[in-house]
């Protein structure tokens, strides 16, 4: 039995929705991976720590985001200050 044009359109829309969901999940995974790598490396290097802390403060403008990264900012600031104490 042949499917109607409306059924074909509905199937195509459902497939598109599934593909968009997969694309969004992939994008989210990529951001998590990159964020983890950048954070880990920044916590090892005072110059990178200073840059990341500054970048986060500039771009994380919502209160909820600022609260979420407060602990990370403290760690980054501590590492950035270690350059002045002779650690590198």
C-alpha positions as semicolon CSV with decimal commas, in nm:
position;residue;x (nm);y (nm);z (nm)
1;X;0,000;0,000;0,000
2;X;0,144;0,334;-0,105
3;X;0,197;0,594;0,160
4;X;0,035;0,930;0,116
5;X;0,238;1,244;0,071
6;X;0,133;1,355;0,419
7;X;0,268;1,030;0,566
8;X;0,594;1,073;0,379
9;X;0,625;1,430;0,508
10;X;0,555;1,315;0,864
11;X;0,818;1,041;0,833
12;X;1,073;1,288;0,698
13;X;0,998;1,534;0,979
14;X;1,037;1,259;1,239
15;X;1,368;1,154;1,086
16;X;1,487;1,516;1,084
17;X;1,393;1,553;1,451
18;X;1,591;1,238;1,538
19;X;1,894;1,364;1,345
20;X;1,878;1,704;1,516
21;X;1,865;1,530;1,855
22;X;2,172;1,322;1,766
23;X;2,354;1,631;1,642
24;X;2,280;1,820;1,964
25;X;2,397;1,526;2,177
26;X;2,719;1,506;1,976
27;X;2,776;1,880;2,015
28;X;2,720;1,855;2,391
29;X;2,967;1,565;2,422
30;X;3,226;1,760;2,223
31;X;3,187;2,063;2,452
32;X;3,224;1,847;2,762
33;X;3,540;1,683;2,629
34;X;3,700;2,012;2,524
35;X;3,599;2,180;2,850
36;X;3,749;1,899;3,056
37;X;4,077;1,912;2,865
38;X;4,106;2,292;2,880
39;X;4,021;2,298;3,251
40;X;4,269;2,022;3,335
41;X;4,550;2,192;3,145
42;X;4,468;2,537;3,285
43;X;4,493;2,402;3,639
44;X;4,851;2,293;3,560
45;X;4,976;2,626;3,423
46;X;4,949;2,967;3,596
47;X;4,931;3,163;3,268
48;X;4,655;2,940;3,133
49;X;4,475;2,956;3,468
50;X;4,476;3,335;3,458
51;X;4,347;3,338;3,100
52;X;4,069;3,085;3,167
53;X;3,955;3,261;3,486
54;X;3,941;3,593;3,302
55;X;3,754;3,439;3,009
56;X;3,502;3,268;3,235
57;X;3,438;3,587;3,433
58;X;3,383;3,781;3,111
59;X;3,149;3,528;2,949
60;X;2,961;3,360;3,234
61;X;2,728;3,649;3,307
62;X;2,423;3,468;3,447
63;X;2,410;3,433;3,826
64;X;2,340;3,061;3,803
65;X;2,649;3,011;3,584
66;X;2,867;3,221;3,813
67;X;2,759;3,017;4,114
68;X;2,830;2,692;3,930
69;X;3,188;2,790;3,844
70;X;3,276;2,969;4,169
71;X;3,485;2,677;4,298
72;X;3,666;2,640;3,968
73;X;3,743;3,012;3,961
74;X;3,892;2,987;4,310
75;X;4,115;2,699;4,197
76;X;4,219;2,886;3,883
77;X;4,296;3,202;4,083
78;X;4,506;3,001;4,328
79;X;4,706;2,847;4,043
80;X;4,747;3,186;3,873
81;X;4,880;3,332;4,200
82;X;5,131;3,048;4,231
83;X;5,332;3,206;3,948
84;X;5,405;3,498;4,176
85;X;5,517;3,263;4,454
86;X;5,789;3,108;4,240
87;X;5,595;2,800;4,123
88;X;5,564;2,745;3,751
